[in-house]
C-alpha cells in the first residue's frame, strides 16, 4: 500500500515552535530520549516495526504518537548530548579533557562514562593506543585520516587514542583538547597504558 505523507500548515508551525523551544499547553515531557528511542519511534512511524513494549513516545502529551513527537524527541536528545559533551581522561597522573562528537556512539559512550570505567590501551604502530571498551558502541564508520588527539571507535568495541596520523575506517568519538602532539606522546608514554574515563560534569 502506498503511503502518503501530509504536511499541513499547522504541523509546520507546531514543529517550528518545538525547535525554537516555544511550546503550548501540554508541552513536552522532561524525559531525555536516547538515540535508540529515536530509531524505534522512527521505525514505528514508518510501519517497519511495532513500538517496544512499555515505550512512551507521546512527547507532546496529546495521546498520539506522531512526527511532532519525533521532532520533540530529537530536540531533547540533542539537549542531552550538549549536557554530556565532554569526557575526562585520567592517564599517568594527568587529567585530559576530550570534546565528544555528536553521534549514536558518543551518546552511548557518555552513558558509560557517567558511571566511569577503566580501559587498558595497547601501543600500536607508533601512532596510537588502542584497547577494548566495556561494551560495544553503535558504529557509523567512514574513512578518516586522524590527527593527534583524535579518539576513534574501531570495530565497534575498541577505543583508539591517536598521537599521530593514520587513515582507516573509524567512527569518530571525539578529540582531546588543550595539548600538543608532543605533549600527548609524553603523557601517554611508550608501551601499554591504563586510562580512566569519566563524564566531565
N, C-alpha and C positions, 0 to 999 in steps of 0.2 A: 504494500500500500504506500502510495506516495505521501510524504509528509510535507506540510506547508507551514512555514514559519510566518506568523502575522505579527508585525510590529506596529503598534498604534502610537499616536502622539502622546497618550497618557503614559504608556510604558516607557517611552524615551525620556519623558520629563521625570518620571519616578527614578529611572536608572541614573540620570544626571544628578538628581538630588542625593542619591546614595553616595555616588562617587565624590561629591563635594562635602559630604558629611551633614547634609541637610535632610533630616527625616521627619515625617509627620507622626501623628499619634500612632502608637503601636510600632515604635521604632525597633531597630534590630536588637536581637538579644546580645548579651555581653559575652557569649561564647567566643572562644578563639578557635576557628576551624583550621584543620590541618590540610596538607596537600592531598592526603588520602580522602578526606571528606569531599574536597573539590572534585576529585576524579570520580568518586562514587555518585555524587549528585549530577555531574555532567552526563555520565553513562545512563543514569536513571532518566534524565530528561530526554535523552536521545533514544530511549527504549532499548538500550543494549542489555542492561542488567537491572533486576529489581533492587531496590534500596536495601541496605543491610538491616537486619532485624534490630529494632530499638533505635534506629537512627532518627534524628530530629533535625531536619534541614529547613524548617519553616522559620527562616531568619527574620522575616518581617512580621511574624505573628498574625498572618491573615488566614491561617487554616489551610493553605495550599502550598505546594512546592512548585515554584515557577522559576523562570530565568532571572527574575528580580532577586529571588533568594540567592541564586548562584552569584549574582553581582555583589550582593552584600557579603557573602562568604569570602569572595576573592578579596574584598576590601579589608575584612577582618584578618584574613591570613597574611596579607601584606603588612598590616599594622603589627601583627605578632612577630613577623620577620624583622621589622625595624627595631622591635624591642630586644631582639636577640641577634644583633648584627655583628657582635664581636665575641671572640673566644680568647681565653688566656692560656698560654703555653708555658709551663714551668719545665726548664731543662738546664741541667748542670749549674744550678744555683741562680739562673737568670729567669726573669719573667718577661715574656714577649706577648704582644697583642696582635691578633690577626683579624682583619675585617672579612666577614663572610660574603660570598657571592649570594645571589638570590635565586635559589632553585630547590627542587624537592630534596636533593641530597643534603643541602645545608640546613634545611628545616629539620630533617631527621637528626643531623649531627648536633644541632642546637639542643634538641631534646635529650640526647645522650649527655651533652656537656652540662646540662642542668644538674645532674647527679654527680658529674665529674667521672673521669676514667683515666686509666694509665695504659700507655701503649709502648711496646718495645720496638724501636726502629733500627733497622739494619742498614749499614753503609752499602751503597750500590753505585758503581760506575764513576765514582769520584765527583758526582754532582747532585746526589740526593740521599735522603734517609727514607726508608720505606718499611712499613710494618702493618700487621693486621689490626683492624678495628674490632671492638667488642661484638659488632653485628654488621651485616651488610646494609648498605645505604642505596636508595634509588639512584641509578646512574643514567646520565644522558651524555654519553661520550662523544667527543669530537676531537679532531686532530688539532693539537695545541703545541706551540713552541713555548716552553716555560721560561720564566725569569727567576732570578734569585728572590726567595721569599714566597714564591707561589706554593700553595698547598693544593694537592690534587687527590681525587679519588681514583684509584687504579683497580680495575676488575671488579668494582662494586664493593669490595671488602677490605681494601688496603688504603692507608693514608700515606701520601708521599710529600715530604717537605723538601723543597729544592733550594740549594745554594749555588746551583749552576743551571745550565740550559740543556733541555732535551726536547725532541719533538716526538710525540706519541699520541695515542688515543686516551684521553682522560675526561673526567668530569671535574670542573674547577670547583674547589671548596672555598678558597679564599686566598688572602695574601698577608704575610707578616709585614707590619708597618714599622717605620722608625729605626730601621737598622740597615747597614750596608751589606753588600755581598761578603766582604771580608769579615765583618763582624759576625755574620751568620756562620761562616766557616769556623771562626774562633769559638763561638758559643757552643755549637754542636760538636766540635772536635772531630777526631778521627775514630773510626770504628763504630760499634753499636752504641745506642743511647736510649735511655728511658725518658719519656715525656709524660707530664700530667696535663690533661686538658680539662678546662672548666669554662663555664659561661661567664663572660665579663659583665657583671651586674653593676 
